[in-house]
Amino acid sequence: MESTTSVQPFELSVEACRARRGTKWNKYPSDVLPAWVADMDFSVAEPIQEAIERLVNLGDYGYGARLGEVSLETAFAERMERRFGWSPDPEQVQPVSELIQALFSVLLAFSEPGDGVVMQTPIYPPFLVALAQTERRLVDNPLADEGSRFVLDAADLRRKVDDRTRILVVCNPHNPSGRVLEREELLALGELAVERDMVIVADEIHADLLYSGRRHVVMATLSPEIASRTITITSATKGFNIPGLRCALMHFGSPELRERFRRTIPDRLLGQVNVIGIDATVAAWRHGQPWLDRVMTRLSANRERVAEFVAAELPGVRHYQPEATYLAWLDCGALDLPSSPAEFFLEQARVGLNDGADFGPASQSCVRLNFGTSGAILEEVLERMAAAVRASRAGGNGTRQSSSRPPIRS
Ligand SMILES: Cc1ncc(COP(=O)(O)O)c(C=O)c1O
């Protein structure tokens, strides 16, 4: 069954995607459909495009005071207030190029090699890379499988935190599970951080991408004690599909926290953000919501379709529908595939997925599928995966089985 949502103007065709020069569509040979890195196959919101065109048409590439529009800091504060009822202090905002730069900086500023850092695995792989490269120690607090969704395991965390555990990283909404942590779950984390004097890093980059019935609770709104030790890191790049423009920010929950950070990482070490990224981000936050609302309709339909397809055509694959994000986390352990699932689907289905092994110690049987694409491309991705599994079950000889569907042209 095809998705019920009609094709939207922002949905790019395969040809349009392949004409792009970004990472997603250029990593693999041209017969592979990429469904990995967290870019959506959608053109950006008009106001973003207009803001960039304005700047390009003026050739306005000097140092960027950005007078005329509101500042990045103000646009951020206004959006947080409007969307999440949070009033961050624009004075405590530090623009950066990207969230992972922010994470590295916090690790260096607030911990020493060998110190513990809490994360909930499976987790966005660059988090683990940041730990490895700064020689910090993972205090792993894996999400627990409740049977219908993953949940935070606060008791497990309480047992594991030791005197050298300095930082608690919370990814909410969570990548790759798509969980939107509830207030009680966040409180359990926040209260433990207060009790054990940990700095909190709250990565809330996916907060724009919530499905119906979900509410994003900003970590820094839980209590003054929690806020004062929380560094929120976020950007418009996931919700508005502009990750290549490299503009993000850190918000420090108290001036003291920021001063402690600056002792190790002076502002200038972080560099300044390029003006295109700033103008695009301000346009996204101020004027992009109607576009995002339409995108969420497409993503909701895709999310349903993945669940329905997996249940019907990929029996044995364990999948809980994400509560946010356009990422599906699929445990393929029961398929008993001849190689790792990511390798199998790449070789036999010509579909490029993220390898679960990169997300933590217990995820080798998983893949992450990005469904931020047109209904037609998603359908082809799923069909190819199911055909490869059927062929493998039928004792396939290892040669690739192509889908019986005609090439997509949407
Ligand atoms: C949870 C999470 N944090 C951070 C990032 C990356 O952000 P940046 O490109 O700004 O480093 C991503 C990208 O997908 C992500 O999913």
The ligand as an SDF file (V2000), in Angstrom:
LIG
                    3D

 16 16  0  0  0  0  0  0  0  0999 V2000
   21.3590   14.0150   18.7190 C   0  0  0  0  0  0  0  0  0  0  0  0
   22.2280   14.7430   17.7470 C   0  0  0  0  0  0  0  0  0  0  0  0
   23.1090   15.6190   18.2100 N   0  0  0  0  0  0  0  0  0  0  0  0
   23.9230   16.2900   17.3800 C   0  0  0  0  0  0  0  0  0  0  0  0
   23.8540   16.0900   16.0160 C   0  0  0  0  0  0  0  0  0  0  0  0
   24.8110   16.7650   15.1020 C   0  0  0  0  0  0  0  0  0  0  0  0
   24.7870   18.1010   15.2070 O   0  0  0  0  0  0  0  0  0  0  0  0
   25.9280   18.9510   14.5030 P   0  0  0  0  0  0  0  0  0  0  0  0
   25.9320   18.5780   13.0570 O   0  0  0  0  0  0  0  0  0  0  0  0
   25.4900   20.3400   14.7690 O   0  0  0  0  0  0  0  0  0  0  0  0
   27.2050   18.6040   15.1790 O   0  0  0  0  0  0  0  0  0  0  0  0
   22.9330   15.1900   15.4980 C   0  0  0  0  0  0  0  0  0  0  0  0
   22.8640   14.9560   14.0510 C   0  0  0  0  0  0  0  0  0  0  0  0
   22.1620   14.1710   13.5440 O   0  0  0  0  0  0  0  0  0  0  0  0
   22.1060   14.4980   16.3880 C   0  0  0  0  0  0  0  0  0  0  0  0
   21.2160   13.6140   15.9420 O   0  0  0  0  0  0  0  0  0  0  0  0
  1  2  1  0
  2  3  1  0
  2 15  2  0
  3  4  2  0
  4  5  1  0
  5  6  1  0
  5 12  2  0
  6  7  1  0
  7  8  1  0
  8  9  2  0
  8 10  1  0
  8 11  1  0
 12 13  1  0
 12 15  1  0
 13 14  2  0
 15 16  1  0
M  END
$$$$
